[in-house]
Amino acid sequence: MLPATFGTLTWMRAVERPDLLAPSTSAAIEAWARLDPRVADVLAVAEIDPDLADTAAMTEAYDLPLTASANCVLVSGRRAGAERIAAAVVRATTRADVNNVVKRLLDVRKASFLPMDRATTESGMEYGGITPLGLPAGYRVLVDARIAAADPTADGMVIIGSGLRRSKLALPGALLAAAPGVELVDGLALA
């Protein structure tokens, strides 16, 4: 069921509003909904002011709990000349443990954030809207295990990017944890 009264935003079924999604995000959601029919009914999208896409501004402007928001960062490292890239998804009240956990999972000596211009170009998504749904093939998607746990202040919902700055997605954290390709990781986030 859609979170019709989540903050002050108007939420709609994401499968019915591809205009509010990056093309790769829309394609990923459609494919996921074919595999798991509940996705079409519970994955919601809301239009926002693109100037309010950053987490702190968005949560304040739209009366959303900060604990509901999850940030997705792209991280890369090299091993034997081969680049390895992962998305790390953590609650906005935490930060990804890039220097230990992500580095170890990628099996690289040094991990660093993908430069913004490269992250947006390769993902086909806008800065401030990067989402784990619809990333390029070959990117690992690491999700902190705490996202799957229901946060009581957010009714179990998680807000993530849509691939665009002008909208956000909302879905149960447990559903995000079950998305195709997601690797649930204990301790991915630092408090």
C-alpha positions in Angstrom: 0.0 0.0 0.0 1.3 3.5 -0.9 2.3 5.8 1.9 -0.4 8.4 1.0 0.3 10.5 4.1 4.1 10.4 4.4 5.2 13.9 5.2 3.5 16.7 3.2 4.3 15.1 -0.2 1.8 13.6 -2.6 2.9 10.0 -3.3 1.9 8.1 -6.4 2.7 4.6 -7.8 6.1 4.9 -9.3 5.2 2.5 -12.1 2.6 5.0 -13.3 4.9 8.0 -13.3 8.0 7.1 -15.4 8.3 10.9 -16.1 9.5 11.3 -12.5 12.2 8.7 -12.8 15.5 8.5 -14.6 15.2 6.2 -17.6 17.4 3.5 -16.1 15.5 3.7 -12.8 12.1 3.4 -14.6 13.4 0.3 -16.5 14.7 -1.3 -13.3 11.4 -0.7 -11.4 9.4 -2.2 -14.3 11.6 -5.2 -14.4 11.5 -5.6 -10.6 7.7 -5.3 -10.6 7.5 -8.2 -13.1 9.5 -10.3 -10.7 7.7 -9.2 -7.6 4.1 -7.9 -8.1 4.0 -6.0 -4.7 6.6 -3.6 -6.0 4.0 -1.9 -8.3 1.7 -1.4 -5.3 4.1 -0.1 -2.7 7.0 1.6 -4.5 5.9 5.3 -4.5 7.3 8.5 -6.1 6.7 12.1 -5.2 7.6 15.2 -7.0 9.7 17.7 -5.1 11.4 21.1 -5.7 14.8 20.2 -7.2 16.4 22.9 -5.1 15.3 20.8 -2.1 16.8 17.5 -3.2 19.5 17.4 -0.6 18.4 15.3 2.4 18.4 18.0 5.1 16.5 20.5 3.0 14.0 17.9 1.8 13.2 16.4 5.2 12.7 19.9 6.7 10.6 21.3 3.8 8.3 18.3 3.5 8.0 17.3 7.2 9.7 14.0 6.7 11.7 12.1 9.4 15.4 12.3 8.8 15.6 8.6 9.8 13.5 7.7 6.8 16.0 9.0 4.3 18.7 6.9 2.8 21.7 8.2 0.9 23.3 6.3 -2.0 27.0 7.0 -2.7 29.1 5.5 -5.5 32.6 4.3 -4.5 35.4 2.9 -6.6 38.7 1.2 -6.1 41.2 -0.8 -8.2 42.7 -4.2 -7.8 45.2 -5.7 -10.3 44.4 -2.9 -12.7 40.7 -3.6 -12.7 38.3 -1.0 -11.4 35.5 -2.1 -9.0 32.5 0.1 -8.3 29.8 -0.2 -5.7 26.9 1.8 -4.5 26.7 2.1 -0.7 23.2 2.8 0.7 22.9 4.0 4.3 20.4 5.9 6.4 20.9 9.6 6.2 21.6 9.7 10.0 24.8 7.6 9.3 27.6 7.5 6.9 29.1 4.7 4.8 32.2 3.0 6.2 34.1 3.5 2.9 37.6 3.1 4.4 37.0 -0.3 6.1 33.8 -2.1 5.1 33.4 -1.0 1.5 37.1 -1.3 0.8 37.1 -4.8 2.2 34.0 -5.8 0.2 35.5 -4.5 -3.0 38.8 -6.2 -2.1 40.8 -3.0 -3.0 43.7 -1.3 -1.2 42.0 2.1 -1.4 38.4 3.1 -2.0 37.1 6.6 -2.8 34.0 8.3 -3.8 33.4 8.4 -7.6 33.8 12.0 -8.8 30.5 13.7 -9.3 30.7 14.2 -13.0 31.7 10.6 -13.6 29.0 9.3 -11.2 26.2 11.2 -13.0 27.5 10.4 -16.5 27.9 6.7 -15.9 24.8 6.2 -13.9 22.6 8.4 -16.1 21.3 10.0 -13.0 21.4 13.5 -11.6 23.5 14.6 -8.6 21.2 14.6 -5.6 19.1 11.9 -7.1 21.4 8.9 -7.4 19.6 5.7 -6.4 20.4 2.0 -6.1 17.7 1.2 -8.6 18.9 1.3 -12.2 22.6 1.5 -11.8 24.9 0.2 -14.5 25.4 -3.6 -14.7 28.6 -4.5 -12.9 28.0 -2.0 -10.0 27.6 -3.8 -6.7 24.7 -2.5 -4.6 25.6 -2.6 -0.9 22.7 -1.8 1.5 23.2 -1.4 5.2 21.3 -4.0 7.1 19.7 -1.4 9.3 17.7 -0.2 6.3 15.8 -3.5 6.3 14.8 -3.0 9.9 11.6 -1.0 10.3 12.2 2.4 11.7 9.2 3.3 13.9 9.5 7.1 13.2 9.1 6.3 9.4 6.6 3.5 9.5 9.2 1.2 8.0 9.6 3.4 4.9 12.8 4.5 3.3 13.1 7.5 1.0 15.7 7.2 -1.8 16.6 9.0 -5.0 14.7 8.5 -8.2 17.6 9.2 -10.5 16.3 12.8 -10.8 16.6 15.8 -8.5 12.9 16.6 -8.9 11.5 13.5 -7.2 12.1 10.9 -4.5 11.1 7.3 -4.1 9.6 5.7 -1.0 9.3 2.0 -0.2 9.5 -0.3 2.8 13.1 -0.8 3.8 12.6 -4.5 3.8 11.6 -4.4 0.2 14.6 -2.3 -0.8 16.8 -4.9 0.9 15.2 -7.6 -1.3 15.7 -5.7 -4.6 17.5 -7.6 -7.3 21.2 -7.4 -6.9 21.2 -5.9 -3.4 23.8 -7.2 -1.0 22.6 -6.6 2.6 25.7 -5.7 4.7 25.9 -5.6 8.5 27.9 -2.7 9.7 28.1 -0.9 6.3 27.1 2.4 8.1 28.9 4.2 10.8 26.7 6.0 13.4 
